[in-house]
Amino acid sequence: MAAARHCTLDLRLGAQADCEAILKSLRSVFQEQGMTESLHAWQDHGCLATYLNKNGSFANLRIYPRGLVSLDIQSYDGAAQAKEVDSLLNKVEERMKELSRDSPARVKRLPPIVRGGAVDRYWPTADGRLVEYDIDEVVCDEESPYQNIKILHSKQYGNMLILNGDVNLAESDWAYTRAIMGSGKEDYTGKDVLILGGGDGGILCEIVKLKPKMATMVEIDHMVIDGCKKYMRKTCGDVLDNLTGDCYQVLIEDCVPVLKRYAKEGRQFDYVINDLTAVPISTSLEEDSTWEFLRLILDLSMRVLKQDGKYFTQGNCVNLTEALSLYEQQLGCLYCPVEFSKEVVCVPSYMELWVFYTVWKKAQP
């Protein structure tokens, strides 16, 4: 599959940029590569020089009057063209340093971005920053009735589960599983546990080791379970090989009707672990239906939680302070009064700090 390689080089001058002097210095570098120049200039807004190569690669050199010079080069992601582009960048960088010798300046060269490749290595963080992962293989890529399911292999993090473009869990992310279970502070022995979501099997695998009375996992998407039991066994072990065991059961169902049924039956749990979705990024309660779903799950979970039980869930990136604050406001709108605490944990594959919540019912007078 053909892919495009996008390279950038920036020069921040300590003075006004002289378009003519910069073009004169750099023009020969592009001519040596057999590239033809087209020039566009604006009064008071600098200039743009475009250089075209017969092999299909091109470069845009933008000179801003207030001292910023930016170079973008796009080419096919092949070894031969990559070598040519690297040589060109080296020469341009050398010339830029010569240009800035008499004034304070900063040259910045970023690693290339490969666009449209067979393996997508770029995934955004929750707060909108672009991260490049060391992904080298597409292990699984399927469409279920509910979502797109990808499992990609990272050299550092192992296999990573990505649902609808969101990094969910990697084999390295024991910190996530530990945090959403109470960070080792809880005794699950002989307890009734309800897990909402958690199709990767990580939470269920760890809970079963702690000898609960019964752990019930409710996951709507059988294809997530199938993919993880095949490709993420470092996370789930063998717990997903069978949907029932001595102290656990997996229900392939929508959790909302299940929660409503349990509430109607008066069934209650010592622990409810919500691994369905993170707190929405949007802070518009009226426009984002995810908030409505989140409130419904919260309220139903409290109805099936014992008076002295605990509810665990993830929040979101620590930088999303408005969304997290809004979530905490929702905790004050449930059918019963609750209290909560939160913990900030570094989840390796997320490359950002993540907030986890513990919620419990207020003691009755």
C-alpha positions in Angstrom: 0.0 0.0 0.0 1.4 3.4 -1.0 1.9 5.9 1.8 2.9 9.5 2.0 5.9 10.7 4.1 5.5 14.2 5.4 8.6 15.9 6.8 8.8 19.3 8.5 11.6 21.7 9.4 11.1 25.1 11.1 13.3 28.0 11.6 12.4 30.7 14.2 14.5 33.8 13.5 15.2 36.4 16.2 14.5 39.2 13.7 12.3 40.0 10.7 12.5 37.4 7.9 14.1 38.7 4.6 12.3 36.7 1.9 14.8 37.5 -0.8 17.8 36.6 1.2 16.3 33.3 2.4 15.1 32.2 -1.1 18.5 33.1 -2.5 20.3 31.0 0.1 18.0 27.9 -0.3 17.1 28.0 -4.0 20.2 26.1 -5.1 19.5 23.3 -2.7 16.2 22.6 -4.3 17.6 23.0 -7.8 20.2 20.4 -7.1 17.3 17.9 -6.6 15.9 18.9 -10.0 12.9 20.7 -8.4 11.2 23.5 -10.1 10.1 26.6 -8.2 6.8 28.5 -8.2 6.7 31.7 -6.1 3.8 33.5 -4.5 4.2 36.7 -2.5 1.9 38.9 -0.5 2.5 42.4 0.7 3.1 42.4 4.4 2.5 38.6 4.6 5.7 37.1 3.4 5.9 34.5 0.6 5.4 30.9 -0.4 7.7 29.0 -2.6 6.6 25.6 -4.0 9.1 23.1 -5.4 8.0 20.2 -7.5 10.0 17.1 -8.4 9.5 14.8 -11.4 9.2 11.8 -9.0 6.0 13.3 -7.5 7.5 14.7 -4.3 7.1 18.4 -3.5 8.1 21.0 -0.9 6.4 24.1 0.4 8.7 26.8 1.8 6.6 29.4 3.7 8.4 32.5 4.9 6.5 34.6 7.4 7.6 38.3 7.8 7.8 38.0 11.6 10.6 35.5 11.6 9.1 32.1 11.1 10.3 29.9 8.1 8.6 26.6 7.7 9.4 23.8 5.2 7.0 20.9 4.5 8.1 18.1 2.2 5.8 15.3 1.0 7.0 12.2 -0.8 6.2 8.5 -1.2 7.2 6.5 1.8 9.9 4.5 -0.1 13.5 3.9 0.9 14.9 5.8 -2.1 12.8 8.9 -1.8 13.2 8.9 2.0 17.0 9.0 1.5 16.7 11.9 -1.0 14.4 13.8 1.3 16.7 13.3 4.3 19.6 14.6 2.3 17.5 17.6 1.2 16.5 18.3 4.8 20.1 18.1 6.0 21.2 20.7 3.4 18.3 23.0 4.2 18.9 22.7 7.9 22.6 23.6 7.4 21.7 26.6 5.3 19.1 27.7 7.8 21.7 27.6 10.6 24.1 29.7 8.4 21.3 32.2 7.8 20.6 32.6 11.6 24.3 32.8 12.6 24.2 36.5 13.3 20.9 36.5 15.3 19.3 34.3 18.0 17.3 31.6 16.2 15.9 28.1 16.7 15.8 25.3 14.2 13.3 22.5 14.8 13.1 19.3 12.8 10.4 16.8 13.6 10.3 13.1 12.8 8.4 12.3 9.6 4.7 11.6 9.7 3.7 8.6 7.5 0.1 9.1 6.2 -2.1 6.4 4.6 0.1 3.5 5.5 -1.1 -0.1 6.0 -0.4 0.3 9.7 -1.9 3.4 11.4 0.5 4.5 14.1 -1.2 7.8 15.1 -3.9 8.0 17.7 -5.1 11.1 19.6 -5.1 11.4 23.4 -8.3 12.3 25.1 -7.3 16.0 25.3 -6.6 16.2 21.6 -2.8 15.7 21.3 -1.4 13.5 18.5 0.6 10.5 19.7 2.7 8.3 17.4 2.8 4.7 18.7 5.4 2.1 17.8 2.8 -0.1 16.1 4.2 -2.6 13.7 1.3 -4.9 13.0 -2.5 -5.0 12.5 -3.4 -8.1 14.4 -7.2 -7.8 14.0 -9.5 -5.3 12.3 -13.2 -6.2 12.2 -16.6 -4.5 12.2 -19.1 -5.8 14.8 -22.8 -4.7 14.8 -21.7 -2.2 17.5 -18.3 -0.8 16.7 -15.0 -1.1 14.8 -12.6 -3.5 16.7 -8.9 -3.2 16.1 -6.1 -5.0 17.9 -2.7 -3.6 17.0 0.7 -4.7 18.1 3.0 -2.2 19.8 6.7 -3.0 20.4 6.4 -1.4 23.9 2.9 -2.1 25.0 2.1 -5.4 23.4 -1.3 -5.9 21.7 -3.6 -3.0 22.1 -7.4 -3.0 21.9 -8.8 0.0 20.0 -12.6 0.5 19.7 -14.0 3.1 17.3 -10.6 4.8 17.3 -10.2 5.0 21.1 -7.3 3.2 22.7 -9.0 1.0 25.3 -6.4 -1.3 26.8 -3.0 -2.7 26.0 -1.3 -5.8 27.5 1.0 -3.5 29.4 -1.9 -1.7 31.2 -2.1 -3.6 34.5 -2.2 -0.1 36.1 -5.6 0.5 34.6 -7.1 -2.8 35.7 -5.6 -2.4 39.2 -7.0 1.1 39.6 -10.6 0.3 38.4 -10.6 -2.5 41.0 -9.7 -0.3 43.9 -5.9 -0.3 43.7 -5.5 -3.4 45.8 -7.4 -2.0 48.8 -10.4 -4.3 48.5 -11.2 -7.8 49.6 -13.2 -9.6 46.9 -13.2 -12.9 48.7 -16.7 -14.3 48.9 -18.2 -11.1 47.4 -20.8 -10.6 44.6 -19.3 -8.5 41.8 -20.9 -7.0 38.8 -18.7 -5.9 35.8 -20.3 -3.7 33.2 -18.5 -4.0 29.9 -14.9 -5.2 30.3 -14.9 -7.3 27.1 -11.1 -7.5 27.1 -11.4 -9.8 30.2 -8.7 -8.1 32.2 -10.9 -7.2 35.2 -12.7 -10.5 35.2 -9.4 -12.4 35.1 -8.1 -10.5 38.1 -11.3 -10.7 40.1 -11.5 -14.5 39.6 -8.1 -14.9 41.1 -9.4 -13.2 44.3 -12.1 -15.9 44.9 -15.4 -14.0 44.8 -18.7 -15.7 45.5 -19.8 -14.8 42.0 -18.5 -12.3 39.4 -21.0 -11.4 36.6 -19.6 -9.7 33.5 -22.1 -8.1 31.1 -20.7 -7.4 27.7 -22.8 -6.6 24.7 -20.2 -7.3 21.9 -19.3 -11.0 21.5 -16.7 -10.0 18.9 -14.7 -8.1 21.4 -14.6 -11.1 23.6 -13.6 -13.4 20.7 -10.8 -11.1 19.6 -9.4 -10.6 23.1 -9.4 -14.3 24.1 -7.5 -15.0 20.9 -5.1 -12.0 20.7 -4.9 -10.6 24.3 -4.3 -13.6 26.5 -1.7 -11.7 28.5 -4.6 -9.6 29.7 -7.5 -12.1 30.0 -5.7 -15.4 30.6 -8.1 -18.2 29.9 -11.1 -16.7 31.6 -12.9 -15.9 28.3 -12.5 -19.4 27.0 -15.7 -20.4 28.7 -18.6 -18.0 29.5 -19.1 -19.7 32.9 -16.8 -20.9 35.6 -16.9 -21.9 39.2 -17.2 -18.3 40.4 -18.0 -16.3 37.3 -20.4 -15.9 34.4 -20.3 -13.8 31.3 -23.6 -12.5 29.9 -23.6 -11.4 26.2 -26.3 -8.8 26.7 -27.0 -5.0 26.8 -26.3 -4.1 30.4 -29.2 -1.6 30.7 -32.0 -4.2 30.6 -29.9 -6.5 32.9 -29.5 -3.7 35.4 -33.2 -2.9 35.3 -34.0 -6.6 35.8 -31.6 -6.9 38.7 -33.1 -3.7 40.3 -36.6 -5.0 39.9 -35.6 -8.4 41.4 -33.9 -6.6 44.3 -30.6 -8.2 43.5 -27.6 -6.3 45.0 -23.9 -6.5 44.7 -20.9 -5.8 46.9 -19.0 -4.2 44.0 -20.1 -2.7 40.7 -17.3 -2.0 38.3 -18.2 0.1 35.3 -15.8 -0.4 32.4 -18.2 0.7 29.7 -16.9 4.1 28.6 -14.9 7.1 29.8 -16.5 10.4 30.9 -17.5 12.2 27.7 -15.2 14.9 26.4 -18.1 17.1 25.5 -19.4 19.4 28.3 -22.8 19.9 26.7 -25.3 17.7 28.6 -28.1 18.5 26.2 -26.2 17.7 23.0 -24.2 14.6 23.9 -26.3 11.5 24.4 -23.3 9.8 26.1 -24.0 11.9 29.2 -27.6 10.6 29.3 -26.4 7.1 29.0 -23.8 7.7 31.7 -26.4 9.1 34.1 -28.7 6.1 33.5 -25.9 3.6 34.2 -24.9 5.5 37.4 -28.5 5.6 38.7 -29.2 1.9 37.9 -25.8 0.9 39.4 -26.6 2.6 42.6 -29.9 0.7 42.7 -28.2 -2.7 42.6 -25.3 -1.7 44.9 -25.5 -2.8 48.5 -25.6 0.0 51.1 -22.0 -0.7 52.1 -20.9 -1.6 48.6 -18.5 0.3 46.2 -18.8 1.4 42.6 -15.6 1.8 40.6 -15.3 3.5 37.2 -12.8 5.4 35.1 -13.1 9.1 34.6 -11.0 10.5 31.8 -7.7 12.4 31.2 -6.7 14.5 34.1 -6.5 17.6 31.8 -10.2 17.4 31.0 -11.1 19.3 34.2 -14.4 20.7 32.9 -15.7 17.3 31.9 -14.6 15.7 35.1 -16.2 18.5 37.2 -19.4 17.9 35.3 -19.3 14.2 36.0 -18.9 14.9 39.7 -21.9 17.2 39.6 -23.9 14.3 38.2 -23.0 12.2 41.2 -25.1 14.7 43.2 -28.2 14.1 41.1 -28.7 10.4 41.7 -31.7 8.8 43.4 -29.7 8.4 46.6 -27.0 10.6 48.2 -23.4 9.4 47.5 -19.9 10.3 48.3 -16.8 9.7 46.1 -13.0 9.7 46.0 -10.7 9.8 43.0 -7.3 8.6 42.1 -4.9 9.7 39.3 -3.0 6.8 37.6 -0.5 6.7 34.7 -1.8 4.1 32.2 1.2 3.2 30.0 -0.4 3.0 26.6 -2.6 6.1 27.1 0.5 8.3 27.5 -1.5 10.5 29.8 -2.6 10.6 33.4 -6.1 9.0 33.9 -8.6 9.6 36.7 -10.5 6.8 38.4 -13.5 7.2 40.7 -14.8 5.2 43.7 -18.4 6.0 44.6 -20.4 4.7 47.7 -23.7 5.4 49.2 -23.8 7.8 52.2 -24.4 6.1 55.5 -28.0 6.0 56.5 -28.8 7.9 59.7 
